[in-house]
Amino acid sequence: MTDNEKKRVTVEIYNRTYHVIGTESERHVQLVANLVDQKMNEIHDANKQLDTASLAVLTAVNTMNDYLKLKEDYATLLGSLRKKEE
């Protein structure tokens, strides 16, 4: 199996089973699913009244916020490295 071949990985997120199809390794897909599950449980613990759909949206918003912060930090770091190289 080559790296670009699609694989089917079964994961559990928030007590539901999902079948993820993609080219990433099973280990990577499991890691992502575990992180999503952890984030959903963390948000649920702080907001027990949320229904699953609202919980999923808040998880997506929180995750995208974290991603954008990391992306900004990366851009800042690259800028700093370029300045040092000049």
N, C-alpha and C positions, 0 to 999 in steps of 0.2 A: 504494500500500500504506500503510495507516494504522499508527500506532505499536502498536496492539493486535493487529494481525494476526500470526498465528504464522508464523515463518520456520524453515526447515531449514538448519542450518549444519553442515558437515562439519569436524571437528577431529581432530587427532592428539594423543593423550596416552600417553606411555610406549610409543611404537611401536605403538599400536593406533588404529584409526580409529573414531570415534564420530560419530553423527548426532544433533545436539542440536536439539530443536524447542522454540521459545519465542518470546516477544515482544520480547526484547532485540535490539539491533542485532548484525549479524554481527561488527562490530569488537569489541563488548563480549564476545561469546561467545568469540571468538578470544583475547582478552586473558585471560579466565578460564581457558581451556584451557591457554594458555601458562604461566600461573602454577601451575596444578596440575601440569603436566608438569615444570616447574622444581623444585617442591617434592618430587615423587616421585623425581626424579633426585638431588636433594640428600640425601634420606633413604637412597636406595639406595647412594650413594657412602659413607655412613657405616655401612651395615649390608648388605653385599653378600649375606649369606646369606638375606635375607628373600624369601619367595615373593611373587608379585604381589598376592595377596589381603591378606596381612599388610602389605605396603607401602602398599596403598590405604587400609587402616584407619588406619595410623600417619599417613598424609598427612591424612586427614580429622580425626584427633585434633589434630594440630599446627595445622591450619588453623582449627579451631573454637577452640582455645586462643588463637590470635592474634586471632580475631574477638572473643572475650569480653574480652580485655585492651583492645582498641580501644573496645569498647562501654563498659567501665568508665571508661576515660580520657575518653571523650566525655561521660558522665554527670557526672564530676567537673568537667570544663571548663564544662558548662552550669550546674552548681551555683555555680561561682565567678563566672560572668558574671551570674547572677541576684542574687548577694549584692552585686556591684558596682553593679547597677542600683537597689538599694534605698536 
